[in-house]
Amino acid sequence: MISNTKKRQKGFTLIELMVVIIIIGVLASVAIPLYLGYTEDSRKADGKTLLGTIITAEKTYYIKNATFTDSQADLESFLGDLGEAEQKWDINLSGASDNGFTVRVEGKSGTDFEGLWVEVSYTKDPASQSWTDGSGT
């Protein structure tokens, strides 16, 4: 008598493997751009933190001198050691007057921050202050 029992195969078919690879590819095509956006946002947040430190130093300078300054050297005693921030960001102060100033930090070339920038136009009137950020990419 002939037995109709088939030997059961173990493993995956080629179609099943192809479907899994396609699903992984679709997930990666969505996840990688999101991840890159999050890392850029976190780097900009680092720049905003540095701007907050500079704004505090400018306010302290204003209390002592009744004006804001365009010179980072004038702020050195109020800024203290910026540590890693100076290795990541270039600081540009401009437009200083009795009413406010503009400060922009730009990512240094050769770092992960290259091409990123964050800027604030600070005035004594909070309603007219503006924060902007962007990237060169």
C-alpha positions in Angstrom: 0.0 0.0 0.0 1.2 3.5 -0.9 1.3 6.0 1.9 -0.2 9.4 1.1 1.7 11.1 3.9 3.8 14.1 2.8 6.9 15.0 4.6 6.4 18.4 6.1 8.9 21.1 4.9 10.3 23.6 7.5 11.3 27.1 6.6 10.0 30.1 4.7 9.1 30.4 1.0 10.8 32.9 -1.2 7.5 34.9 -1.4 7.3 35.2 2.3 10.8 36.4 2.6 10.2 39.0 -0.2 7.1 40.3 1.6 9.1 40.8 4.8 11.9 42.6 3.0 9.4 44.9 1.3 7.7 45.7 4.6 11.1 46.5 6.3 12.0 48.7 3.3 8.7 50.7 3.6 9.1 51.1 7.4 12.7 52.3 6.9 11.7 54.8 4.2 9.3 56.4 6.7 11.4 56.1 9.8 14.8 57.4 8.5 13.5 60.9 7.4 11.6 61.3 10.7 14.7 60.4 12.7 16.8 62.9 10.7 14.2 65.6 11.3 14.3 64.9 15.0 18.1 65.1 15.2 18.1 68.5 13.4 15.4 69.8 15.8 17.4 68.7 18.8 20.5 70.5 17.4 18.5 73.6 16.9 17.3 73.3 20.5 20.9 73.3 21.5 21.4 76.6 19.6 18.3 78.1 21.3 19.7 77.2 24.7 22.9 79.0 23.8 20.8 82.0 22.7 19.1 82.0 26.1 22.5 82.2 27.8 23.5 85.1 25.5 20.2 86.9 26.2 20.7 86.6 29.9 24.3 88.0 29.5 22.9 90.9 27.4 20.3 91.7 30.0 23.0 91.8 32.7 25.2 94.0 30.5 22.2 96.3 30.0 21.6 96.7 33.7 25.2 97.8 34.2 25.5 100.0 31.1 22.0 101.1 30.1 22.5 99.8 26.6 22.9 96.4 24.8 26.2 95.5 23.0 27.3 94.0 19.7 30.6 92.8 21.2 30.9 89.3 22.5 34.0 90.5 24.3 31.9 92.9 26.3 29.8 89.9 27.4 32.7 87.5 28.3 32.5 88.2 32.0 28.7 87.5 32.0 28.8 84.5 29.7 31.4 82.5 31.6 32.7 79.4 30.0 30.5 78.3 27.1 32.3 75.0 26.9 31.3 72.8 24.0 28.9 75.4 22.6 31.8 77.5 21.3 33.1 74.4 19.5 29.7 73.9 17.8 28.4 77.4 17.1 29.6 80.7 15.7 28.0 83.7 17.6 27.1 86.9 15.7 25.7 89.9 17.6 24.3 92.8 15.7 21.9 95.7 15.8 22.5 96.6 19.5 20.8 99.7 20.8 19.1 100.9 23.9 16.0 98.9 22.9 17.3 95.6 21.8 19.7 93.5 19.7 19.9 90.6 17.3 21.9 87.5 17.9 22.4 84.6 15.5 24.2 81.4 16.1 25.4 79.3 13.1 26.7 75.8 13.2 30.5 75.6 12.6 31.7 73.9 9.5 33.0 70.5 10.0 30.6 69.7 12.8 27.2 68.0 12.9 25.8 71.5 13.3 27.1 72.8 10.0 24.4 74.5 8.0 22.0 75.1 11.0 21.2 78.5 12.4 19.0 80.0 15.1 18.4 83.7 15.5 16.5 86.0 17.9 15.7 89.6 17.6 15.4 90.7 21.2 13.6 93.8 22.3 12.5 95.1 25.7 8.9 94.7 24.4 8.2 91.0 24.5 5.4 91.4 21.8 8.0 92.4 19.2 10.6 89.7 19.8 11.1 87.1 17.1 12.8 83.7 17.0 13.7 82.1 13.7 15.7 79.0 12.8 16.6 77.1 9.7 19.1 75.0 7.9 21.2 75.3 4.8 20.1 71.8 3.6 
